[in-house]
């Protein structure tokens, strides 16, 4: 029997690629996608993606969503309380592993490991240490498609909001930016690729600035 694993799912390209790698390995029984949802706005935390699109995405990859509701604003205590409830649920479902799409931020990895320490659930980092320039090109070459949903204008040009994650975008990133946006330069919504049974058609809507970031509203296409 394969060990049961959950996947931290931001709705972006890195978590989607992590799903692809988990499936390719054939080691795991992937039982769900864990996503934090801002209950005040009905959107994926940080990425700003509509909950409806998150649900369409989960349907397209064929996995159930494990939503973690968070208030806005969300103090760390509220976040950690919500995660403890998630872990309790996961243990009840006999989950033994939890996968994350982190690439190289050691402080983030350390935090996740501390959260799971002593729970009986082991963190897994399939993308860890991957060359992010090579990874970005590989994702695109293998048919992954994503749209830039959030930009940190202190790190990259705000005009890149709403752009497709493609070779042209990579060429326009400044040398200081990580190609995969691991330092928070940008976030994406993944809508097609080898991890999807079918694409999730979307279009871009209104662009807004909030809390120092630029967001574009990603809208579903019927």
C-alpha positions in Angstrom: 0.0 0.0 0.0 1.3 3.4 -1.0 1.8 6.0 1.7 -0.9 8.7 1.8 0.4 12.2 1.0 -1.2 15.7 0.9 0.2 18.5 -1.3 0.4 22.1 -0.4 -1.4 23.8 -3.3 -1.1 27.5 -3.9 -2.8 27.3 -7.3 0.5 28.3 -8.9 3.0 26.7 -11.2 5.4 25.3 -8.5 2.8 23.4 -6.7 1.4 22.1 -10.0 4.8 20.9 -11.0 5.2 19.2 -7.7 2.0 17.3 -8.3 3.4 16.3 -11.7 6.6 14.9 -10.0 4.7 13.1 -7.3 2.6 11.3 -9.9 5.6 10.5 -12.0 7.3 8.8 -9.1 4.3 6.5 -8.6 5.3 6.2 -4.9 2.4 8.0 -3.4 -1.3 7.9 -2.8 -2.1 11.6 -3.3 -5.2 12.2 -1.2 -5.7 16.0 -1.5 -4.6 19.5 -2.2 -4.2 21.8 0.8 -5.0 25.5 0.1 -5.3 28.4 2.5 -8.3 30.5 1.6 -8.9 34.1 2.7 -12.5 33.9 4.0 -13.0 37.7 3.8 -12.5 37.8 0.1 -13.1 34.1 -1.0 -9.7 34.0 -2.6 -6.5 31.9 -2.3 -4.2 33.6 0.2 -1.4 35.7 -1.4 -2.1 34.6 -4.9 -5.5 36.4 -4.9 -7.2 33.7 -7.0 -11.0 33.3 -6.8 -12.2 30.3 -4.9 -14.3 29.2 -7.9 -11.2 28.9 -10.0 -9.4 27.0 -7.3 -12.2 24.5 -7.4 -12.2 24.2 -11.2 -8.4 23.6 -11.0 -8.8 20.8 -8.5 -11.5 19.2 -10.7 -9.1 19.4 -13.6 -6.3 17.6 -11.8 -8.7 15.1 -10.3 -8.0 15.6 -6.6 -10.1 16.9 -3.6 -9.5 20.2 -2.0 -8.6 20.5 1.6 -9.4 24.1 2.2 -7.9 25.9 5.2 -10.0 28.9 6.0 -8.1 32.0 7.3 -9.3 35.4 8.5 -8.2 38.7 7.1 -6.0 40.1 8.5 -4.5 36.8 9.7 -2.2 36.9 12.7 0.3 34.0 13.0 -1.6 32.5 15.9 -4.7 32.1 13.7 -2.7 30.5 10.9 -1.0 28.0 13.2 -4.4 27.1 14.9 -5.9 26.4 11.4 -2.9 24.3 10.5 -3.2 22.3 13.7 -6.8 21.5 12.8 -5.6 20.4 9.4 -3.0 18.1 10.8 -5.6 16.5 13.1 -7.8 15.9 10.1 -4.9 14.5 8.1 -3.9 12.0 10.9 -7.5 10.9 11.1 -7.3 10.1 7.3 -4.0 8.1 7.9 -1.9 10.7 6.0 1.8 10.1 6.6 3.4 12.7 4.4 2.9 16.3 3.3 4.5 17.7 0.1 5.6 21.3 -0.5 6.8 23.0 -3.7 9.6 25.0 -2.0 12.7 25.5 -4.0 15.5 26.9 -1.8 14.3 29.2 1.0 15.8 27.5 4.0 13.8 29.5 6.6 10.5 28.5 4.9 11.5 24.8 4.9 12.7 25.0 8.6 9.3 26.5 9.5 7.4 23.7 7.8 9.5 21.1 9.4 8.9 22.6 12.8 5.2 22.7 12.2 5.1 18.9 11.4 7.7 17.8 14.0 6.2 15.2 16.3 2.9 14.9 14.4 3.8 11.6 12.7 3.5 13.4 9.3 6.8 13.8 7.3 7.4 16.8 5.1 8.5 16.1 1.5 10.2 18.7 -0.8 10.3 17.2 -4.3 11.6 20.5 -6.0 14.2 21.3 -3.3 17.6 22.4 -4.6 16.5 22.4 -8.3 18.2 24.9 -10.6 15.3 27.4 -10.9 16.4 28.7 -14.4 16.4 25.1 -15.8 13.2 24.3 -14.0 11.4 27.3 -15.4 12.4 26.4 -19.0 11.5 22.7 -18.4 8.0 23.6 -17.1 7.3 25.7 -20.2 8.8 23.1 -22.6 6.5 20.4 -21.0 3.4 22.4 -21.6 2.7 24.0 -18.3 0.7 27.2 -18.7 0.2 29.8 -16.0 -0.7 33.5 -15.7 1.0 36.0 -13.4 -1.5 36.9 -10.8 0.6 38.9 -8.3 3.7 41.0 -8.7 6.0 42.6 -6.1 6.8 45.9 -7.9 9.8 46.4 -5.6 11.4 43.4 -7.3 10.1 43.3 -10.9 8.1 45.5 -13.2 4.4 45.9 -12.3 3.7 45.7 -16.1 4.4 42.0 -16.0 1.1 41.5 -14.1 -1.4 39.4 -16.1 1.3 38.0 -18.4 1.7 34.4 -19.3 4.5 32.4 -17.8 6.5 31.8 -21.0 9.9 32.3 -22.5 9.2 35.9 -23.3 8.4 36.6 -19.6 11.6 34.9 -18.4 13.6 37.1 -20.8 12.0 40.3 -19.3 12.8 39.4 -15.7 15.7 41.4 -14.3 18.9 39.5 -13.5 18.2 40.0 -9.7 14.9 38.1 -10.0 14.6 34.4 -9.5 13.2 32.8 -12.7 10.6 30.9 -10.7 9.7 33.9 -8.4 10.8 32.0 -5.3 11.7 35.2 -3.5 8.2 36.5 -3.9 8.8 38.4 -7.1 5.6 37.1 -8.6 2.9 34.4 -8.2 0.9 32.5 -10.8 -2.3 30.7 -11.5 -1.6 27.4 -13.4 -4.3 26.5 -15.9 -2.9 23.8 -18.1 -0.1 21.3 -18.2 0.7 17.6 -17.9 -0.9 17.4 -14.4 -4.3 18.5 -15.8 -6.8 16.2 -17.5 -8.0 19.3 -19.4 -7.2 23.1 -19.4 -9.0 25.6 -17.1 -9.7 28.5 -19.5 -9.3 31.9 -17.9 -9.0 35.6 -18.8 -7.6 38.6 -17.0 -9.7 41.3 -15.4 -9.2 44.3 -13.2 -5.7 45.2 -11.9 -5.5 46.5 -8.3 -2.7 47.5 -5.9 -3.1 46.2 -2.3 -0.6 45.9 0.6 2.3 46.9 -1.6 1.6 44.2 -4.3 -0.1 44.4 -7.7 -2.8 41.9 -8.4 -4.9 41.0 -11.5 -8.3 39.4 -11.1 -8.2 36.0 -13.0 -11.7 35.3 -14.3 -13.1 31.9 -15.4 -14.2 31.5 -19.0 -17.3 29.4 -19.5 
